[in-house]
Amino acid sequence: MPAMRFNWKGLAAAAAMAVAAHAATAAVPLPALGANPAEVSVSGLSAGGFMSVQLHVAYSATFKRGAGVVAGGPFYCAEGSVLNATGRCMTHSTSIPVASLVSTTNSWAASGAIDPVSNLSGSKVYLFSGTSDNTVKQAVMDDLKTYYQSFVPAANTVYRNNVGAGHAMVTDDYGGACSTTASPYINNCGLDLAGEILTQLYGPLNPRNNGALGGTFTEFNQSEFITGHGMAATGWLYVPQACTTTSCRVHLVLHGCKQNYTDVGDQYVKKTGYNRWADTNNIVLVYPQTSTAATNSCWDWWGYDNANYSKKSGPQMAAMKAMIDRVTGTSGGSGLPAPVGVGTSGATASSMVIGWAGVSGATGYNVYRGGSKVNASPVTATSYTDTGLAASTTYSWTVAALNASNAEGAMSAAATGSTLAGSGGGGGGTCFTASNYTHTIAGRAYALYGLTYAYGSNQSMGLWNIYATTTLKQTGPNYYVIGSC
């Protein structure tokens, strides 16, 4: 990714917003294609590489085929700190605590914040790091390989680190000089990296299509799945012609920083080499897009948008999971419009009421939290109380209307809401009184921008140092609240 700096060019931002607003109007709903849910994978460059790891690990039951990572790093590498992100996770200025990140992964899986790590053992991984990449150093990718060794068999991992590439997605016929690091961050190194990634994830493939593609590019409405949170109003989809009648594989492709559609046009979507392999191998490609409102157009892999950025409840994470669910689903053909006016209310420490305006012709509704349906049977009212939530946690919900055959219509825009803080005093649990620094070292809390937050509840504990002392009560696996026993 390019050096992290902010762009305050107001006129350009206003123009980009106007274009995005027009695109949202012109875009179509992401179709339900009935693609094979057992054949889903993800890959990405830079911030997209870090996000690919996050999606692969957090949603390992979804991304069963695995992940391709170009210039990324270990899961939860930044631990919520931009200083860690730009330091150890890019320049490797300090060591990455791989063993601690593995421990966090296991702990979150045990608590249900991410999928069981046992899913990872059947997936495959492709890692790439250019020898001229001075943005995300090879030492970071070395640590990613070490991290994956705790979950993925060595025989299932390929690591290519002998190409003189700069910080870029690599092709064999398009882009800048191989060793450079410059926009659009696509380099011609005489290497078909997209082909190598897809071959590792799916096994031997048919030869790529070097001629005119037979499939269809579609600009789809991302606002069905998320609004704000650094995401653009629209994304892109490539569907090979055969996939209109055949159940195909699905590969999610994630651009890097300063590489979204507004930044580089369709170059990442159409010039990185994925489509010509997809065309002859029945692979549907989903290209989600960040917006220029995101820091440097990056995906959230250090917490700039949400403290739960690397968990299943992270807004960007949940949105992309919902996109995969849509493409692998067979619903969506009811013709009913998306419910409007979706909102949240009545928050408690463990529940939230989701309400919406009724849709004419609907016989019921399905409610999704973070892309997963939460109602056991169709909801006949225009509100639903979602329970079993964690305290002090932000969630995202969407709603789809059902016809008499229980076929879903278009998905609503997402509504977010935060549960209340849980009770800190009395009853059960184990208490730990220590400095905020000691709590983070012990894995009961994490530091972000000089402040300390309790794991699970995300309650603020004050300054991150050896002088501030806090009592934390553990109320569940990797879940702590400020309080006493």
C-alpha positions as CSV (number, residue, x, y, z in Angstrom):
1,M,0.0,0.0,0.0
2,P,1.2,3.5,-0.6
3,A,2.6,5.6,2.3
4,M,-0.3,6.5,4.6
5,R,-1.3,10.1,4.3
6,F,-4.6,11.9,4.2
7,N,-6.0,13.6,1.1
8,W,-8.0,16.7,2.0
9,K,-8.9,17.7,-1.6
10,G,-12.5,18.7,-1.0
11,L,-13.5,19.3,-4.6
12,A,-12.2,15.9,-5.7
13,A,-14.0,14.3,-2.8
14,A,-17.3,16.0,-3.7
15,A,-17.0,14.9,-7.3
16,A,-16.3,11.3,-6.2
17,M,-19.4,11.5,-3.9
18,A,-21.5,12.7,-6.9
19,V,-20.2,9.9,-9.1
20,A,-20.9,7.3,-6.3
21,A,-24.4,8.6,-5.8
22,H,-25.1,8.2,-9.5
23,A,-23.6,4.7,-9.6
24,A,-25.7,3.6,-6.6
25,T,-28.8,4.6,-8.6
26,A,-27.7,2.8,-11.8
27,A,-26.4,-0.3,-10.0
28,V,-28.4,-3.5,-9.8
29,P,-28.9,-5.9,-6.8
30,L,-26.2,-8.5,-6.5
31,P,-27.8,-11.7,-7.9
32,A,-28.4,-15.0,-6.2
33,L,-26.5,-17.4,-8.5
34,G,-26.7,-20.6,-6.6
35,A,-22.9,-20.9,-6.7
36,N,-21.3,-23.7,-4.8
37,P,-20.8,-22.7,-1.1
38,A,-18.1,-25.4,-0.7
39,E,-15.9,-23.7,-3.4
40,V,-15.4,-20.2,-2.0
41,S,-12.0,-18.4,-1.6
42,V,-10.5,-15.0,-1.3
43,S,-7.4,-13.1,-2.3
44,G,-6.0,-9.6,-2.2
45,L,-3.1,-7.2,-2.3
46,S,-1.7,-5.2,0.6
47,A,-4.7,-4.0,2.7
48,G,-6.7,-6.5,0.6
49,G,-4.1,-9.1,1.6
50,F,-4.6,-8.3,5.3
51,M,-8.4,-8.4,4.8
52,S,-8.1,-11.7,3.0
53,V,-6.4,-13.2,6.0
54,Q,-9.1,-11.7,8.3
55,L,-11.9,-13.1,6.2
56,H,-10.3,-16.5,5.8
57,V,-9.6,-16.9,9.5
58,A,-12.8,-15.3,10.9
59,Y,-15.1,-16.9,8.3
60,S,-13.2,-20.1,7.8
61,A,-16.5,-22.0,7.4
62,T,-17.3,-19.8,4.4
63,F,-13.9,-19.4,2.7
64,K,-13.3,-23.1,2.7
65,R,-11.0,-23.2,-0.3
66,G,-8.6,-20.8,1.3
67,A,-6.8,-17.5,0.7
68,G,-4.3,-15.9,-1.6
69,V,-2.3,-13.1,0.1
70,V,-0.1,-10.6,-1.7
71,A,1.9,-8.4,0.7
72,G,-0.2,-8.9,3.7
73,G,0.4,-10.1,7.3
74,P,-0.8,-12.2,10.2
75,F,-4.4,-12.2,11.5
76,Y,-5.0,-9.3,13.9
77,C,-1.4,-8.1,13.3
78,A,-2.1,-4.5,14.3
79,E,-4.1,-5.4,17.4
80,G,-6.2,-2.3,16.9
81,S,-3.2,0.1,16.7
82,V,-2.3,2.3,13.7
83,L,1.2,2.4,15.1
84,N,1.5,-1.3,15.0
85,A,-0.1,-1.3,11.5
86,T,2.4,1.1,10.0
87,G,5.3,-0.2,12.1
88,R,5.7,-3.9,12.8
89,C,3.0,-5.0,10.2
90,M,4.5,-3.1,7.3
91,T,8.2,-2.2,7.9
92,H,8.7,-4.9,10.6
93,S,10.4,-2.2,12.7
94,T,9.6,-4.3,15.7
95,S,8.8,-8.0,15.9
96,I,5.3,-9.3,15.3
97,P,4.1,-11.4,18.3
98,V,3.0,-14.4,16.2
99,A,2.5,-16.7,19.1
100,S,0.3,-14.2,20.9
101,L,-1.8,-13.7,17.7
102,V,-2.2,-17.5,17.4
103,S,-3.4,-17.5,21.0
104,T,-5.9,-14.7,20.3
105,T,-7.2,-16.6,17.3
106,N,-7.8,-19.7,19.3
107,S,-9.5,-17.7,22.1
108,W,-11.8,-15.8,19.7
109,A,-12.7,-19.1,18.0
110,A,-13.6,-20.6,21.4
111,S,-15.8,-17.7,22.2
112,G,-17.6,-17.7,18.8
113,A,-16.2,-14.3,17.7
114,I,-14.8,-16.1,14.7
115,D,-15.4,-19.6,13.2
116,P,-13.7,-22.7,14.6
117,V,-10.0,-22.9,13.6
118,S,-10.5,-26.6,12.7
119,N,-12.0,-25.4,9.4
120,L,-8.6,-24.0,8.4
121,S,-6.9,-27.4,8.2
122,G,-8.7,-28.3,5.0
123,S,-8.1,-25.0,3.2
124,K,-5.1,-23.9,1.0
125,V,-3.0,-20.8,1.1
126,Y,-0.9,-18.9,-1.5
127,L,1.5,-16.3,-0.2
128,F,3.5,-13.8,-2.4
129,S,6.1,-11.2,-1.4
130,G,8.3,-9.3,-3.9
131,T,11.9,-8.9,-3.1
132,S,11.7,-5.1,-4.0
133,D,8.6,-4.5,-1.8
134,N,9.7,-1.9,0.8
135,T,6.1,-1.1,1.8
136,V,5.2,-4.5,3.4
137,K,8.6,-6.1,4.0
138,Q,9.2,-9.8,3.4
139,A,9.7,-10.3,7.1
140,V,6.0,-9.6,7.6
141,M,5.0,-12.2,5.1
142,D,7.5,-14.6,6.7
143,D,5.6,-14.1,9.9
144,L,2.3,-14.8,8.1
145,K,3.7,-18.1,6.9
146,T,4.7,-18.9,10.5
147,Y,1.2,-17.9,11.7
148,Y,-0.5,-20.1,9.2
149,Q,1.7,-23.1,10.3
150,S,-0.4,-23.3,13.4
151,F,-3.6,-23.9,11.5
152,V,-2.9,-25.0,7.9
153,P,-0.8,-28.1,6.9
154,A,2.5,-27.2,5.4
155,A,1.6,-29.2,2.3
156,N,-1.3,-26.9,1.7
157,T,0.8,-23.7,1.6
158,V,2.8,-22.1,-1.2
159,Y,5.1,-19.2,-0.6
160,R,6.6,-17.3,-3.6
161,N,9.2,-14.8,-2.4
162,N,11.8,-14.8,-5.2
163,V,10.4,-12.3,-7.7
164,G,11.8,-8.8,-7.9
165,A,8.4,-7.1,-7.6
166,G,7.7,-3.9,-5.8
167,H,4.5,-3.4,-3.8
168,A,1.9,-4.3,-6.4
169,M,-0.3,-7.0,-7.9
170,V,1.8,-8.8,-10.4
171,T,0.8,-9.8,-14.0
172,D,2.6,-11.3,-17.0
173,D,1.4,-8.6,-19.5
174,Y,0.1,-5.4,-17.9
175,G,1.3,-2.6,-15.6
176,G,4.4,-0.8,-14.6
177,A,8.0,-2.0,-14.3
178,C,8.3,-5.0,-12.0
179,S,10.3,-3.4,-9.2
180,T,8.4,-0.2,-9.0
181,T,5.9,0.9,-6.3
182,A,3.5,3.4,-7.9
183,S,-0.1,3.8,-8.9
184,P,-2.0,1.8,-10.0
185,Y,0.1,-0.7,-8.1
186,I,-0.1,-3.3,-10.9
187,N,3.3,-4.5,-12.2
188,N,4.3,-6.5,-15.2
189,C,6.8,-9.1,-13.9
190,G,6.2,-11.7,-16.5
191,L,4.4,-13.8,-13.9
192,D,0.7,-14.7,-14.0
193,L,0.1,-14.3,-10.3
194,A,-3.7,-14.5,-10.5
195,G,-3.3,-17.8,-12.3
196,E,-0.9,-19.1,-9.6
197,I,-3.3,-18.1,-6.8
198,L,-6.3,-19.7,-8.3
199,T,-4.4,-22.9,-9.2
200,Q,-3.2,-23.3,-5.7
201,L,-6.7,-22.7,-4.3
202,Y,-8.6,-24.9,-6.8
203,G,-6.1,-27.3,-8.3
204,P,-5.3,-27.7,-12.0
205,L,-7.3,-25.3,-14.2
206,N,-8.3,-25.2,-17.8
207,P,-6.1,-22.8,-19.9
208,R,-7.1,-19.2,-19.5
209,N,-9.0,-17.2,-22.1
210,N,-6.6,-14.8,-23.8
211,G,-9.3,-13.5,-26.1
212,A,-12.6,-11.7,-25.7
213,L,-14.3,-12.7,-22.5
214,G,-17.6,-14.5,-22.8
215,G,-19.0,-13.5,-19.4
216,T,-20.6,-10.4,-18.0
217,F,-19.4,-7.5,-15.8
218,T,-22.0,-6.1,-13.5
219,E,-21.9,-3.1,-11.2
220,F,-23.9,-4.1,-8.2
221,N,-25.3,-2.2,-5.3
222,Q,-23.1,-2.6,-2.2
223,S,-25.5,-0.5,-0.2
224,E,-27.8,-3.5,0.2
225,F,-25.1,-4.9,2.5
226,I,-23.5,-1.9,4.2
227,T,-23.7,1.9,4.1
228,G,-20.7,4.0,5.2
229,H,-17.9,2.2,7.1
230,G,-15.5,3.1,4.3
231,M,-17.4,1.1,1.7
232,A,-18.4,2.4,-1.7
233,A,-22.0,2.5,-2.9
234,T,-21.2,-0.1,-5.6
235,G,-18.9,-3.1,-6.3
236,W,-18.2,-5.2,-9.3
237,L,-19.1,-8.8,-10.3
238,Y,-17.8,-11.0,-13.2
239,V,-20.0,-14.0,-14.1
240,P,-18.7,-16.4,-16.8
241,Q,-21.4,-17.3,-19.3
242,A,-21.5,-21.0,-18.0
243,C,-22.3,-19.8,-14.5
244,T,-25.8,-18.6,-15.6
245,T,-26.8,-22.3,-15.8
246,T,-24.1,-24.1,-13.8
247,S,-23.3,-23.9,-10.1
248,C,-19.9,-22.3,-10.1
249,R,-17.1,-21.5,-7.7
250,V,-16.7,-18.1,-6.1
251,H,-13.6,-16.0,-5.6
252,L,-13.6,-12.7,-3.7
253,V,-11.0,-10.3,-5.0
254,L,-9.8,-7.4,-2.8
255,H,-7.9,-4.4,-4.1
256,G,-5.2,-2.6,-2.0
257,C,-5.1,0.9,-0.7
258,K,-5.6,3.7,-3.3
259,Q,-6.8,1.0,-5.8
260,N,-10.6,1.3,-5.7
261,Y,-12.7,2.1,-8.7
262,T,-12.5,5.9,-7.9
263,D,-8.7,5.8,-7.6
264,V,-7.7,3.7,-10.6
265,G,-10.9,3.1,-12.6
266,D,-11.4,-0.5,-13.8
267,Q,-7.7,-1.5,-13.8
268,Y,-7.9,-3.7,-10.7
269,V,-11.2,-5.2,-11.8
270,K,-10.2,-5.9,-15.4
271,K,-6.4,-5.9,-15.7
272,T,-5.1,-8.1,-12.9
273,G,-5.6,-11.4,-14.7
274,Y,-8.4,-13.0,-12.7
275,N,-11.2,-12.7,-15.2
276,R,-9.5,-14.7,-18.0
277,W,-9.0,-17.7,-15.7
278,A,-12.5,-17.4,-14.3
279,D,-14.0,-17.4,-17.8
280,T,-12.7,-20.9,-18.6
281,N,-13.0,-22.4,-15.1
282,N,-16.5,-21.5,-13.9
283,I,-15.4,-19.1,-11.2
284,V,-17.6,-16.2,-10.3
285,L,-15.5,-13.2,-9.2
286,V,-16.8,-10.6,-6.7
287,Y,-14.8,-7.3,-6.5
288,P,-16.0,-5.3,-3.4
289,Q,-14.9,-1.7,-3.3
290,T,-13.9,0.7,-0.6
291,S,-14.8,4.4,-0.9
292,T,-12.5,7.3,-0.8
293,A,-13.9,8.1,2.6
294,A,-11.9,5.1,3.9
295,T,-8.3,6.0,5.1
296,N,-6.3,5.9,1.9
297,S,-9.1,3.8,0.4
298,C,-7.8,0.9,2.5
299,W,-9.8,-2.0,3.9
300,D,-10.1,-1.9,7.7
301,W,-7.3,-4.1,9.0
302,W,-6.2,-2.0,11.9
303,G,-9.4,-0.6,13.4
304,Y,-9.9,2.8,11.7
305,D,-13.6,2.1,11.4
306,N,-14.6,-0.4,14.1
307,A,-13.0,-2.0,17.2
308,N,-14.3,-5.4,16.1
309,Y,-12.8,-5.0,12.6
310,S,-11.2,-8.5,12.5
311,K,-14.1,-10.4,14.0
312,K,-17.2,-11.7,12.3
313,S,-19.1,-8.7,13.7
314,G,-16.8,-6.2,11.9
315,P,-19.0,-4.2,9.6
316,Q,-16.8,-4.6,6.5
317,M,-16.3,-8.3,7.3
318,A,-20.0,-9.0,7.8
319,A,-20.9,-7.1,4.5
320,M,-18.6,-9.2,2.4
321,K,-19.8,-12.4,4.1
322,A,-23.3,-11.3,3.1
323,M,-22.2,-10.8,-0.5
324,I,-20.9,-14.4,-0.6
325,D,-24.1,-15.7,1.0
326,R,-26.1,-13.9,-1.7
327,V,-24.1,-15.2,-4.6
328,T,-24.2,-18.8,-3.3
329,G,-27.9,-18.5,-2.5
330,T,-30.8,-19.4,-4.8
331,S,-33.2,-16.9,-3.4
332,G,-33.6,-13.3,-4.6
333,G,-36.0,-14.1,-7.4
334,S,-39.3,-13.0,-5.7
335,G,-39.2,-9.6,-7.3
336,L,-40.1,-7.9,-4.0
337,P,-38.2,-4.6,-3.3
338,A,-35.9,-4.1,-0.4
339,P,-37.5,-3.1,2.9
340,V,-36.9,0.6,3.7
341,G,-36.7,2.4,7.0
342,V,-34.7,-0.4,8.7
343,G,-33.5,0.8,12.1
344,T,-32.6,-0.3,15.6
345,S,-34.1,0.5,19.0
346,G,-34.7,-0.8,22.5
347,A,-31.1,-1.9,23.1
348,T,-30.3,-3.9,26.2
349,A,-27.0,-5.6,27.1
350,S,-28.0,-8.7,25.2
351,S,-30.7,-7.7,22.7
352,M,-31.8,-5.3,20.0
353,V,-35.1,-4.5,18.3
354,I,-34.9,-4.2,14.5
355,G,-37.8,-2.5,12.8
356,W,-38.7,-1.7,9.2
357,A,-41.5,-0.5,6.9
358,G,-43.8,-3.1,5.5
359,V,-43.4,-4.3,1.8
360,S,-46.5,-4.6,-0.3
361,G,-47.1,-8.2,-1.3
362,A,-44.7,-9.6,1.4
363,T,-45.9,-12.6,3.5
364,G,-43.0,-12.4,5.9
365,Y,-39.4,-11.3,6.4
366,N,-35.9,-12.7,7.1
367,V,-33.6,-10.8,9.4
368,Y,-29.8,-11.1,9.0
369,R,-27.2,-10.1,11.5
370,G,-23.7,-9.7,10.0
371,G,-24.9,-11.7,7.0
372,S,-26.3,-14.6,8.9
373,K,-30.0,-15.2,9.3
374,V,-31.2,-15.0,12.9
375,N,-34.9,-15.9,12.7
376,A,-35.8,-19.6,12.7
377,S,-39.1,-19.0,10.8
378,P,-40.4,-16.1,8.7
379,V,-41.1,-13.0,10.7
380,T,-44.7,-11.9,10.0
381,A,-44.5,-8.6,11.8
382,T,-42.4,-5.6,10.9
383,S,-40.1,-5.8,13.8
384,Y,-37.9,-8.5,15.4
385,T,-36.0,-8.7,18.7
386,D,-32.6,-10.3,18.2
387,T,-31.3,-11.8,21.4
388,G,-28.1,-13.5,22.7
389,L,-25.9,-10.5,21.9
390,A,-22.7,-9.5,23.6
391,A,-22.8,-6.3,25.8
392,S,-21.2,-3.1,24.5
393,T,-20.9,-4.5,21.0
394,T,-21.9,-2.9,17.6
395,Y,-23.8,-5.2,15.2
396,S,-25.3,-4.7,11.7
397,W,-28.7,-6.0,10.5
398,T,-30.4,-6.3,7.1
399,V,-33.9,-7.4,6.2
400,A,-35.3,-9.2,3.1
401,A,-39.0,-9.6,2.3
402,L,-40.5,-13.0,1.4
403,N,-43.3,-13.9,-1.0
404,A,-45.8,-16.8,-0.5
405,S,-43.1,-19.3,-1.6
406,N,-40.6,-17.9,0.9
407,A,-38.4,-16.6,-1.9
408,E,-36.5,-13.5,-0.8
409,G,-36.6,-10.1,-2.5
410,A,-33.8,-7.6,-2.5
411,M,-31.8,-7.1,0.7
412,S,-32.3,-3.8,2.6
413,A,-29.6,-1.3,3.5
414,A,-27.8,-2.2,6.7
415,A,-28.8,-0.7,10.0
416,T,-26.3,-0.7,12.9
417,G,-26.8,-0.5,16.6
418,S,-24.8,-1.1,19.8
419,T,-25.9,-3.1,22.8
420,L,-25.6,-1.5,26.3
421,A,-22.8,-2.2,28.7
422,G,-23.3,-5.2,30.9
423,S,-23.5,-5.0,34.7
424,G,-20.0,-4.7,36.1
425,G,-20.7,-5.6,39.7
426,G,-21.7,-8.7,41.7
427,G,-22.2,-12.3,40.9
428,G,-19.9,-14.9,39.2
429,G,-16.8,-14.5,37.2
430,T,-13.2,-14.1,38.1
431,C,-11.7,-10.7,38.9
432,F,-8.2,-9.4,38.0
433,T,-6.8,-6.2,39.4
434,A,-3.7,-5.0,37.6
435,S,-2.2,-2.1,35.6
436,N,-3.7,-1.5,32.2
437,Y,-0.3,-2.4,30.7
438,T,-0.3,-5.8,32.6
439,H,-3.9,-6.5,31.4
440,T,-2.9,-6.1,27.8
441,I,0.2,-8.4,28.2
442,A,-2.1,-11.0,29.9
443,G,-4.5,-10.8,27.0
444,R,-7.4,-9.4,29.0
445,A,-7.4,-6.0,27.2
446,Y,-5.9,-4.3,24.1
447,A,-4.4,-0.9,23.5
448,L,-5.6,1.5,20.8
449,Y,-4.3,5.1,20.3
450,G,-2.8,5.2,23.8
451,L,-6.0,4.0,25.6
452,T,-6.9,0.6,26.9
453,Y,-10.1,-1.4,26.2
454,A,-11.4,-4.6,27.8
455,Y,-11.6,-7.6,25.4
456,G,-15.1,-8.7,24.7
457,S,-17.0,-5.7,26.1
458,N,-14.6,-3.1,24.6
459,Q,-15.1,-0.9,27.6
460,S,-12.6,1.9,27.9
461,M,-10.2,1.5,30.9
462,G,-8.2,4.7,30.5
463,L,-4.6,5.3,29.6
464,W,-2.4,2.4,28.5
465,N,0.5,2.5,31.0
466,I,1.8,0.9,34.2
467,Y,0.2,3.5,36.5
468,A,-3.5,3.2,35.7
469,T,-5.0,0.3,37.6
470,T,-8.3,-1.4,36.7
471,T,-10.3,-4.4,38.0
472,L,-11.6,-6.6,35.2
473,K,-14.2,-9.3,35.7
474,Q,-14.1,-12.2,33.3
475,T,-17.7,-13.2,32.5
476,G,-17.0,-15.5,29.5
477,P,-14.3,-16.8,27.2
478,N,-12.2,-13.8,26.3
479,Y,-14.9,-11.5,27.6
480,Y,-14.1,-9.0,30.3
481,V,-16.0,-6.1,31.9
482,I,-15.0,-3.4,34.3
483,G,-16.3,-4.3,37.7
484,S,-15.8,-6.4,40.8
485,C,-16.6,-9.8,42.1
